[in-house]
Amino acid sequence: MRILLSFFLLLSITACSNHQTSVQQADTADIHYLTILHTNDNHGRFWHNEKGEYGMAARKTLIDQLRADAQQKGHAVLLLSGGDINTGIPESDLQFAEPDFKGMSLIGYDAMAIGNHEFDNPLSVLKQQQHWANFPLLSANIIDKKTGKNAFESYKIFNKQGLKIAVIGLTTTDTAKIGNPQYIGGLEFQEPVAVTQALAEKIKAQYQPDITIAVTHMGHYVDANYGINAPGDVTLARSLPAHTLDMIIGGHSQEPVCMASENKNDDNFKPGMTCKPDQQNGTWIMQAHEWGKYVGKAEFKQENGVLTLLDYKLLPVNLYVDKTQADGSIKPELANEYIKPDAALKTFLADYQAKGAKQIEGEIGYVDAKLEGDRNKVRYQQTNLARVIVQAQMNVVGADFGIISGGGVRDSIAAGAVSYKDILKVHPFKNRIAYIDWQGQELWDYLETVTSFPPDSGAYLQYHKLSFERNDNALTKVMINGKALDKNKTYRMSINSYNASGGDGYPILINHKGFVSTDETDAQALKRFFIENSPVKAIEFAPK
């Protein structure tokens, strides 16, 4: 009897123990951890700059370490990009971003959003870039007009460490306005909110994902104040039912998304400082500035279906910050510990860097002061570089005056010797120079539109040998070469093929009587100008 009681007691203890173990296992099974790593707006920066900042080889070292640390802690890991791999550095542009896409493949990206600058080249180039990438290029809101179907892969489902993760790609609808019309004419860029809601519901019904992410190239605009831009990530999060998206990993506005408080940006953020991402309607919103300057790292815990952000950092990739020394002087110092570039990737990319550099080596001219082309100037006010550019294009076609959109000027030119590389940083798009002979009244009507474009946009009008006045939202006075426009006279205007084709929302001119396109590119025209006119005196092109 005693033996029998002992036996039943043993069974009870064992059963209880097994029950406790199963409960503990169930509790553990309901807890998952996820680390999201992200970058955006690479813009051709596969190689480090002259100070040794950023660069894909150092980025790989950092990401390899972050990935290993996360996996050691049992985290699922995803590496995402907010798009715009193309356009910005000649060594990359001349090779159609082959080193950038192949470098991303070697780093181990899981997916990226298709950015507007992925359409800076013919679609055949984008198709080749998809081939170079061993990860999907996603966009759910780009439709092929001929077929009515998605032009690109819309989403990707990842199964990692017991988590099912859905990643939806989205592209700014402004691409229809700022993309090259010659390349995107067959594509429709649909409003992302409706697309996302429908797709998220479909994915939920079919896959029941644990976590849903939108990787976007739409821009982060604080408190949804997107101005003249297309609505971005904040509007998307607010417009969807709460928690439709767990997070948005973005790009396009090219800023570190670091918040000081609710709906207030942290304007004091600098490399190495704490960064708190935005949160809207239950959705975390993150962006890692630009060029691979930072790798964003977000650590999440999911318990019983509830996702909690444990930690977020923007980790600088060999960035320097100015620090005050004991004697009061300012000295640049690394924001974080130096990251040694991955040797294998650096060797791989070095061949592309050398090949690109060889095509652009040598000086072509000289300028005695800075020619201003910075984004925060050329989209807001008239600049001397824009006037040099327009003069160069006027020279090609013998124009009376000329115009370009501010968004077409991509960099400044520093005082001193000017290289072909400097030219290609200003003009990476290979737009052709064109002209149109206007009858005076038609010209007035055209200027009525283009002089109305506001600052803080790519469309903002830059001009030379032209002046005008607007009152009560109407054009009231136009002067060409210092003389009042004669509506019975004919005037020749220089313009590039991008704006003439409707780029940046300009009226389409390519089918207009009197329109002629040349074979000269904007970069060729500017290069010739420096060769023929150096030393260039910047003061001669200062806006009046």
C-alpha positions as CSV (number, residue, x, y, z in Angstrom):
1,M,0.0,0.0,0.0
2,R,2.8,2.4,0.9
3,I,4.5,1.5,-2.4
4,L,1.3,2.3,-4.3
5,L,0.9,5.6,-2.5
6,S,4.5,6.5,-3.3
7,F,3.9,5.6,-6.9
8,F,0.8,7.9,-7.2
9,L,2.7,10.7,-5.4
10,L,5.5,10.4,-7.9
11,L,3.0,10.5,-10.7
12,S,1.4,13.7,-9.3
13,I,4.8,15.4,-8.8
14,T,5.8,14.5,-12.3
15,A,2.5,15.7,-13.8
16,C,2.8,18.9,-11.9
17,S,6.3,19.4,-13.0
18,N,5.4,18.7,-16.6
19,H,2.5,21.1,-16.4
20,Q,4.8,23.8,-15.0
21,T,7.3,23.2,-17.8
22,S,4.7,23.3,-20.5
23,V,3.3,26.6,-19.0
24,Q,6.8,28.0,-19.0
25,Q,7.4,26.9,-22.6
26,A,4.1,28.4,-23.6
27,D,4.9,31.7,-21.9
28,T,8.4,31.7,-23.6
29,A,6.8,30.9,-26.9
30,D,4.6,33.9,-26.7
31,I,7.6,36.2,-26.3
32,H,9.7,37.1,-29.4
33,Y,12.4,39.7,-30.1
34,L,13.1,41.6,-33.3
35,T,15.9,43.9,-34.3
36,I,15.3,46.1,-37.4
37,L,18.4,47.6,-39.0
38,H,17.8,50.3,-41.7
39,T,19.3,52.9,-44.0
40,N,17.9,55.1,-46.8
41,D,18.8,57.5,-49.6
42,N,22.2,56.1,-50.4
43,H,22.5,58.3,-53.5
44,G,25.7,56.7,-54.9
45,R,27.7,56.8,-51.7
46,F,29.2,53.3,-52.0
47,W,32.6,54.8,-51.2
48,H,33.6,56.9,-48.2
49,N,34.1,60.6,-48.6
50,E,37.4,62.5,-48.5
51,K,37.3,62.5,-44.6
52,G,36.7,58.8,-44.5
53,E,33.1,59.2,-43.4
54,Y,30.4,56.5,-44.1
55,G,31.0,54.1,-47.1
56,M,29.5,50.7,-47.6
57,A,32.6,48.8,-46.3
58,A,32.4,50.4,-42.9
59,R,28.7,50.0,-42.9
60,K,29.1,46.2,-43.5
61,T,31.4,45.9,-40.5
62,L,28.9,47.7,-38.3
63,I,25.9,45.7,-39.6
64,D,27.7,42.4,-39.3
65,Q,28.4,43.2,-35.6
66,L,24.8,44.4,-35.0
67,R,23.4,41.3,-36.7
68,A,25.6,38.9,-34.7
69,D,24.8,40.6,-31.4
70,A,21.1,40.5,-32.1
71,Q,21.1,36.8,-33.2
72,Q,23.1,35.9,-30.1
73,K,20.3,37.4,-28.0
74,G,17.8,35.3,-29.9
75,H,16.4,38.2,-32.0
76,A,15.0,37.9,-35.5
77,V,16.8,40.5,-37.7
78,L,15.7,42.4,-40.8
79,L,17.8,44.9,-42.7
80,L,15.8,47.3,-44.8
81,S,16.4,50.3,-47.0
82,G,14.1,53.3,-47.7
83,G,15.3,53.6,-51.3
84,D,16.9,56.1,-53.6
85,I,20.1,54.1,-54.2
86,N,20.7,56.1,-57.5
87,T,22.1,59.5,-58.3
88,G,24.5,61.7,-56.4
89,I,28.1,60.6,-57.0
90,P,29.6,60.4,-60.5
91,E,31.7,57.3,-59.8
92,S,28.4,55.5,-59.1
93,D,26.2,57.3,-61.6
94,L,28.5,56.5,-64.5
95,Q,28.1,52.8,-63.6
96,F,24.4,53.0,-63.1
97,A,24.8,52.2,-59.3
98,E,26.2,48.7,-60.0
99,P,28.6,49.0,-57.0
100,D,25.8,50.2,-54.8
101,F,23.3,47.4,-55.5
102,K,26.0,44.7,-55.5
103,G,27.4,46.2,-52.2
104,M,24.0,46.0,-50.6
105,S,23.7,42.4,-51.7
106,L,27.0,41.6,-50.0
107,I,25.9,43.4,-46.9
108,G,22.8,41.3,-46.8
109,Y,19.8,43.6,-47.2
110,D,16.4,41.9,-47.0
111,A,14.3,44.4,-48.9
112,M,14.1,48.0,-50.1
113,A,11.5,50.5,-51.1
114,I,11.7,51.8,-54.7
115,G,12.6,55.5,-54.6
116,N,11.8,58.2,-57.1
117,H,15.5,58.3,-58.1
118,E,15.3,54.6,-59.2
119,F,13.6,56.2,-62.3
120,D,16.5,58.5,-63.2
121,N,17.5,56.1,-65.9
122,P,15.5,54.1,-68.4
123,L,13.4,51.2,-67.0
124,S,15.9,48.8,-68.6
125,V,18.5,50.0,-66.2
126,L,16.2,49.5,-63.2
127,K,15.5,46.0,-64.5
128,Q,19.3,45.4,-64.5
129,Q,19.6,46.8,-61.0
130,Q,16.9,44.3,-59.8
131,H,19.2,41.6,-61.3
132,W,22.2,42.9,-59.4
133,A,20.2,42.9,-56.1
134,N,19.7,39.6,-54.4
135,F,16.9,41.1,-52.4
136,P,13.4,42.4,-53.5
137,L,12.8,46.0,-54.6
138,L,9.3,46.7,-53.4
139,S,6.5,49.1,-54.3
140,A,2.8,48.3,-53.9
141,N,1.4,51.6,-55.4
142,I,3.1,51.6,-58.8
143,I,0.9,50.3,-61.5
144,D,1.6,49.4,-65.1
145,K,-0.9,51.4,-67.1
146,K,-1.0,48.8,-69.9
147,T,-1.8,45.8,-67.8
148,G,-3.4,47.5,-64.8
149,K,-1.2,45.3,-62.6
150,N,1.6,46.0,-60.1
151,A,4.7,47.0,-62.0
152,F,6.9,45.7,-59.1
153,E,6.7,43.2,-56.3
154,S,4.3,44.7,-53.7
155,Y,5.4,42.9,-50.5
156,K,7.5,40.2,-49.0
157,I,6.8,37.7,-46.2
158,F,9.7,36.8,-43.9
159,N,9.7,33.9,-41.4
160,K,12.4,34.5,-38.8
161,Q,12.9,33.1,-35.3
162,G,9.2,32.1,-35.1
163,L,8.0,35.5,-36.3
164,K,6.0,36.0,-39.5
165,I,6.8,39.5,-40.8
166,A,5.1,41.2,-43.7
167,V,7.0,44.1,-45.4
168,I,5.0,46.3,-47.8
169,G,6.8,48.7,-50.2
170,L,5.5,52.2,-51.0
171,T,6.8,55.0,-53.3
172,T,6.0,58.8,-53.1
173,T,3.3,59.8,-55.6
174,D,5.4,62.9,-56.3
175,T,7.5,60.6,-58.5
176,A,4.8,61.2,-61.2
177,K,5.8,64.9,-61.0
178,I,9.5,64.8,-60.3
179,G,10.5,61.6,-62.1
180,N,11.7,61.8,-65.7
181,P,8.5,61.7,-67.8
182,Q,10.4,59.9,-70.6
183,Y,10.9,56.9,-68.3
184,I,7.7,56.8,-66.2
185,G,5.1,57.6,-68.8
186,G,3.8,54.0,-68.6
187,L,3.5,54.0,-64.8
188,E,0.7,55.2,-62.5
189,F,1.6,56.1,-58.9
190,Q,-1.4,55.5,-56.8
191,E,-2.4,57.1,-53.5
192,P,-0.7,54.9,-50.8
193,V,-3.3,55.0,-48.0
194,A,-6.0,53.1,-49.9
195,V,-3.4,50.7,-51.4
196,T,-1.9,50.0,-48.0
197,Q,-5.1,49.4,-46.2
198,A,-6.4,47.0,-48.9
199,L,-3.1,45.1,-49.1
200,A,-2.7,44.9,-45.3
201,E,-6.1,43.3,-45.0
202,K,-5.3,40.9,-47.8
203,I,-2.0,39.9,-46.2
204,K,-3.7,39.5,-42.8
205,A,-6.3,37.2,-44.1
206,Q,-3.8,35.1,-46.1
207,Y,-0.8,35.0,-43.8
208,Q,-1.8,36.2,-40.4
209,P,1.6,38.0,-39.9
210,D,2.8,38.8,-36.4
211,I,4.3,42.1,-37.5
212,T,3.5,44.3,-40.5
213,I,6.1,46.9,-41.7
214,A,5.9,49.5,-44.5
215,V,9.2,50.3,-46.0
216,T,8.6,53.6,-47.8
217,H,10.1,56.3,-49.8
218,M,7.6,59.0,-49.1
219,G,9.2,61.4,-46.5
220,H,8.7,62.2,-42.9
221,Y,7.0,65.5,-42.4
222,V,6.6,66.5,-38.7
223,D,2.9,66.6,-37.6
224,A,1.9,65.8,-41.2
225,N,3.0,69.3,-42.4
226,Y,4.0,68.1,-45.8
227,G,3.5,71.5,-47.6
228,I,3.7,71.2,-51.3
229,N,5.1,67.7,-51.2
230,A,3.0,64.6,-51.5
231,P,1.8,63.3,-48.1
232,G,4.4,61.2,-46.3
233,D,4.8,58.6,-43.5
234,V,2.9,60.6,-40.8
235,T,-0.1,61.0,-43.0
236,L,0.0,57.4,-43.9
237,A,0.1,56.2,-40.2
238,R,-2.7,58.6,-39.2
239,S,-5.0,57.7,-42.1
240,L,-5.0,54.0,-41.5
241,P,-6.9,52.2,-38.7
242,A,-4.7,52.2,-35.6
243,H,-2.0,49.5,-35.6
244,T,-2.5,48.6,-39.2
245,L,1.2,49.0,-39.5
246,D,3.6,48.3,-36.6
247,M,6.3,50.5,-38.0
248,I,7.3,52.5,-41.1
249,I,10.9,52.4,-42.2
250,G,11.2,55.5,-44.4
251,G,13.3,57.7,-46.7
252,H,13.0,60.6,-49.2
253,S,13.0,63.6,-46.9
254,Q,16.6,62.7,-46.0
255,E,16.7,63.6,-42.3
256,P,17.2,61.7,-39.0
257,V,13.7,61.2,-37.6
258,C,14.4,62.1,-33.9
259,M,11.6,63.7,-31.9
260,A,12.0,66.1,-29.0
261,S,8.4,65.5,-27.9
262,E,5.1,64.6,-29.5
263,N,4.9,66.1,-33.0
264,K,8.1,68.2,-32.4
265,N,11.4,67.5,-34.1
266,D,14.6,67.4,-32.2
267,D,16.5,70.1,-34.0
268,N,19.5,69.7,-31.7
269,F,20.2,66.1,-32.7
270,K,23.8,65.4,-33.7
271,P,25.8,62.2,-34.4
272,G,26.2,60.1,-31.3
273,M,23.2,61.6,-29.4
274,T,20.1,59.8,-28.3
275,C,17.3,59.6,-30.9
276,K,13.6,58.9,-30.2
277,P,11.7,57.9,-33.3
278,D,8.2,59.3,-34.1
279,Q,5.1,57.4,-33.2
280,Q,1.7,58.0,-34.8
281,N,-1.5,56.1,-34.3
282,G,0.3,53.1,-32.9
283,T,2.9,53.1,-35.6
284,W,6.6,53.7,-35.1
285,I,8.2,55.9,-37.8
286,M,12.0,55.8,-38.4
287,Q,14.4,57.2,-40.9
288,A,18.2,57.3,-40.9
289,H,19.1,60.6,-42.6
290,E,21.0,59.8,-45.8
291,W,24.0,58.4,-47.6
292,G,24.6,55.6,-45.1
293,K,25.8,58.2,-42.5
294,Y,23.9,56.2,-39.9
295,V,22.5,52.7,-39.4
296,G,19.3,52.7,-37.5
297,K,18.8,50.0,-35.0
298,A,15.4,49.3,-33.3
299,E,15.0,46.5,-30.8
300,F,11.4,45.2,-30.2
301,K,9.8,42.7,-27.8
302,Q,6.5,41.1,-28.8
303,E,4.6,39.5,-25.9
304,N,1.1,38.1,-26.3
305,G,0.7,40.0,-29.6
306,V,1.8,43.4,-28.1
307,L,4.9,45.0,-29.7
308,T,7.1,47.2,-27.5
309,L,10.1,49.2,-28.6
310,L,12.9,48.4,-26.2
311,D,15.7,50.6,-27.6
312,Y,16.4,52.8,-30.6
313,K,19.7,54.2,-31.9
314,L,21.0,56.0,-34.9
315,L,24.6,54.7,-35.1
316,P,27.0,57.0,-36.9
317,V,29.3,55.4,-39.5
318,N,32.6,57.2,-38.9
319,L,31.0,60.6,-38.8
320,Y,32.9,63.6,-37.4
321,V,31.4,66.3,-35.2
322,D,33.0,69.6,-34.2
323,K,34.0,69.6,-30.5
324,T,35.3,72.5,-28.4
325,Q,38.8,71.9,-27.0
326,A,40.2,73.0,-23.7
327,D,41.8,76.1,-25.3
328,G,38.4,77.1,-26.9
329,S,39.3,76.0,-30.4
330,I,37.0,73.8,-32.5
331,K,38.3,70.4,-33.7
332,P,36.5,67.7,-35.6
333,E,36.4,64.4,-33.8
334,L,34.7,61.1,-34.5
335,A,31.3,60.9,-32.9
336,N,31.8,57.2,-32.0
337,E,34.6,54.7,-32.1
338,Y,36.2,54.2,-35.5
339,I,34.7,51.4,-37.6
340,K,37.2,49.6,-39.6
341,P,35.9,49.0,-43.2
342,D,35.2,45.3,-44.1
343,A,38.4,44.3,-46.0
344,A,36.7,42.1,-48.6
345,L,33.9,44.6,-49.5
346,K,36.4,47.5,-49.6
347,T,38.5,45.5,-52.1
348,F,35.4,44.6,-54.1
349,L,34.3,48.3,-54.3
350,A,37.7,49.7,-54.9
351,D,37.7,48.4,-58.5
352,Y,34.5,50.4,-59.2
353,Q,35.8,53.5,-57.5
354,A,39.0,53.4,-59.6
355,K,37.1,52.8,-62.8
356,G,34.7,55.7,-62.1
357,A,37.5,58.0,-61.0
358,K,39.4,57.4,-64.2
359,Q,36.5,58.7,-66.3
360,I,36.4,62.0,-64.4
361,E,39.9,62.9,-63.5
362,G,41.6,66.2,-64.4
363,E,40.7,69.9,-63.9
364,I,38.6,71.8,-66.4
365,G,38.5,75.3,-65.0
366,Y,38.5,77.6,-62.0
367,V,36.1,79.7,-60.0
368,D,37.1,82.4,-57.6
369,A,34.2,81.9,-55.0
370,K,31.6,79.2,-54.1
371,L,28.9,78.7,-56.6
372,E,25.8,77.9,-54.5
373,G,23.8,74.8,-55.3
374,D,23.0,73.4,-51.8
375,R,19.5,71.9,-51.6
376,N,18.4,74.3,-48.8
377,K,19.3,77.3,-51.0
378,V,18.6,76.5,-54.6
379,R,15.0,75.4,-53.9
380,Y,14.3,78.7,-52.0
381,Q,16.2,81.5,-53.6
382,Q,18.0,82.6,-56.8
383,T,21.7,81.4,-56.7
384,N,24.8,82.2,-58.7
385,L,25.4,78.6,-59.7
386,A,21.9,78.4,-61.2
387,R,22.7,81.4,-63.3
388,V,26.0,80.0,-64.5
389,I,24.1,76.8,-65.5
390,V,21.5,78.7,-67.4
391,Q,24.1,80.9,-69.1
392,A,25.9,77.7,-70.2
393,Q,22.7,76.3,-71.7
394,M,21.9,79.6,-73.3
395,N,25.3,79.6,-75.0
396,V,24.6,76.2,-76.5
397,V,21.4,77.3,-78.3
398,G,21.8,81.0,-78.6
399,A,18.9,81.9,-76.3
400,D,17.7,85.3,-75.2
401,F,17.1,83.9,-71.7
402,G,16.9,80.6,-69.9
403,I,15.2,78.7,-67.1
404,I,15.6,75.5,-65.0
405,S,13.9,74.1,-62.0
406,G,15.9,74.4,-58.7
407,G,15.5,70.7,-58.1
408,G,17.7,70.0,-61.1
409,V,20.8,71.5,-59.3
410,R,22.2,68.7,-57.2
411,D,25.3,70.2,-55.6
412,S,27.5,73.3,-55.1
413,I,30.9,74.0,-56.7
414,A,33.5,75.1,-54.2
415,A,35.9,77.9,-54.9
416,G,39.1,76.9,-56.6
417,A,39.9,74.4,-59.3
418,V,36.9,72.7,-60.9
419,S,36.9,69.1,-62.1
420,Y,34.6,67.1,-64.3
421,K,33.6,65.3,-61.2
422,D,32.3,68.6,-59.8
423,I,30.2,69.1,-62.9
424,L,28.7,65.6,-62.7
425,K,27.8,66.1,-59.0
426,V,25.8,69.2,-60.1
427,H,24.3,67.5,-63.2
428,P,24.0,63.7,-62.7
429,F,20.9,63.2,-64.8
430,K,22.1,63.6,-68.4
431,N,19.3,65.9,-69.4
432,R,19.6,67.3,-72.9
433,I,19.6,71.0,-73.7
434,A,16.6,72.2,-75.7
435,Y,15.1,75.5,-76.7
436,I,11.8,76.9,-77.9
437,D,11.1,80.0,-79.9
438,W,8.2,81.8,-78.3
439,Q,5.8,84.3,-79.7
440,G,5.5,87.0,-77.0
441,Q,1.9,86.3,-75.9
442,E,2.5,82.5,-75.6
443,L,5.7,83.2,-73.6
444,W,3.7,85.4,-71.2
445,D,1.1,82.6,-70.7
446,Y,3.9,80.1,-70.1
447,L,5.6,82.3,-67.6
448,E,2.3,82.9,-65.8
449,T,2.6,79.2,-64.8
450,V,6.3,78.6,-64.1
451,T,6.8,81.8,-62.1
452,S,4.1,80.7,-59.7
453,F,5.9,77.7,-58.4
454,P,6.7,78.4,-54.7
455,P,9.9,78.0,-52.8
456,D,10.7,74.8,-50.9
457,S,10.0,72.6,-54.0
458,G,12.0,71.1,-56.8
459,A,9.9,73.1,-59.2
460,Y,11.1,76.5,-57.9
461,L,12.1,78.5,-60.9
462,Q,15.8,79.5,-61.4
463,Y,16.3,81.9,-64.3
464,H,18.8,84.2,-66.0
465,K,18.4,87.3,-68.2
466,L,14.8,87.3,-67.1
467,S,13.0,89.3,-64.4
468,F,9.3,89.6,-63.5
469,E,6.8,90.8,-60.9
470,R,3.7,89.0,-59.5
471,N,0.9,90.7,-57.7
472,D,-2.2,89.1,-56.3
473,N,-1.1,85.7,-57.7
474,A,-0.9,87.1,-61.2
475,L,2.1,87.9,-63.5
476,T,2.1,91.7,-63.9
477,K,5.5,92.5,-65.5
478,V,8.2,90.6,-67.5
479,M,11.6,91.9,-68.5
480,I,14.0,90.1,-70.9
481,N,17.5,91.3,-71.0
482,G,16.4,94.5,-69.2
483,K,13.6,95.3,-71.7
484,A,9.9,94.8,-71.3
485,L,8.5,91.7,-73.0
486,D,7.0,92.6,-76.4
487,K,4.0,90.4,-77.0
488,N,4.5,90.7,-80.8
489,K,8.1,89.7,-80.7
490,T,9.7,86.2,-80.8
491,Y,12.0,85.1,-78.0
492,R,14.3,82.1,-77.7
493,M,14.3,80.3,-74.3
494,S,16.7,77.6,-73.2
495,I,15.4,74.7,-71.1
496,N,16.4,71.2,-70.4
497,S,14.6,68.1,-71.7
498,Y,13.4,67.1,-68.2
499,N,11.5,70.3,-67.6
500,A,10.4,70.5,-71.3
501,S,8.9,67.0,-70.9
502,G,6.8,68.0,-67.9
503,G,9.3,67.2,-65.1
504,D,8.6,69.0,-61.8
505,G,5.1,69.8,-63.0
506,Y,6.3,72.2,-65.8
507,P,4.0,72.6,-68.8
508,I,4.9,70.0,-71.5
509,L,6.7,71.6,-74.5
510,I,8.1,68.7,-76.5
511,N,5.2,68.7,-79.0
512,H,5.0,72.4,-79.2
513,K,5.7,74.2,-82.5
514,G,9.1,75.9,-82.2
515,F,10.6,73.3,-79.8
516,V,14.0,71.8,-80.6
517,S,16.1,69.3,-78.6
518,T,19.9,69.2,-79.1
519,D,22.3,66.3,-78.4
520,E,24.2,68.4,-75.8
521,T,23.7,67.3,-72.2
522,D,23.6,69.7,-69.3
523,A,26.9,68.4,-67.9
524,Q,28.6,68.8,-71.3
525,A,27.3,72.4,-71.5
526,L,28.5,73.3,-68.1
527,K,31.9,71.6,-68.7
528,R,32.4,73.6,-71.9
529,F,31.4,76.8,-70.1
530,F,34.2,76.4,-67.5
531,I,36.8,75.4,-70.2
532,E,36.0,78.5,-72.3
533,N,35.4,81.0,-69.5
534,S,37.8,80.3,-66.7
535,P,38.6,81.8,-64.4
536,V,34.9,82.3,-63.7
537,K,34.1,85.3,-61.4
538,A,31.2,84.3,-59.2
539,I,30.2,87.9,-58.5
540,E,29.2,88.3,-62.2
541,F,26.4,85.8,-61.6
542,A,25.2,87.0,-58.3
543,P,21.4,87.4,-58.2
544,K,20.4,91.0,-58.3
